[in-house]
Structure formats: structure tokens, C-alpha cells
Amino acid sequence: MRVYFIVTQMVYFLTILPWFLIWGLSLTTFGSGINLDNTLFVLTITVYPVVIVVCSIIAWYFHSKKPIASFFINFIPIIWMFLYYYLMTMNM
């Protein structure tokens, strides 16, 4: 289980690098005006690093006490990435 945490959190760290580019580009959606869709889109992208850090801390905290719960808590950012990818490709 410890190897799983280390590997997934390394992947999460690697996703932060392109996140800066995506976050910067997402701000251009306000060029067409501010509305609820644009705000939710940018907010979803902005909160992603916070979710990674919070889920990682909670997963390591529950690592020895509740290993199954910590597995699923650590899996939340992966679900977030797949859901974001699905929603972005669904509109094309």
C-alpha cells in the first residue's frame, strides 16, 4: 500500500506541472464575459491542487488505521482527472 501511495502521489506531482498551463489558459474564458459556466470551469481547475494535497494528507493519516478508506481517499484526484477529461472531450 505504501508503494501505491508513493507512485500515485508522484503522478499527482507530475500533473501539477501542466496544471499551471491549463489554469492560465482557463482564465481566457472570461474574455467572452463572466457567467456561471466560465466561473465553475475556472473554479474546478483552480481547486485541483488543493484536492491533491488534502487527499494525500488524509490518505497518509488513515494509512495504518483504515487502509481501504485511505486507498479510496487517495484515488479521488484520479477520478477528478478522468471526469475532467471526459467532460472536456464530450463537448467536442
Buried (B, 14 or more C-beta within 10 A) or exposed (E): EEEBBEEBBEEBEEBEEEBEEEBEEBEEBEEEEEEEEBEEBBEBBEEBBEBBEBBBEBBBEBBEEEEEEBBEBBBBBBEBBEEBEEEEEEEE
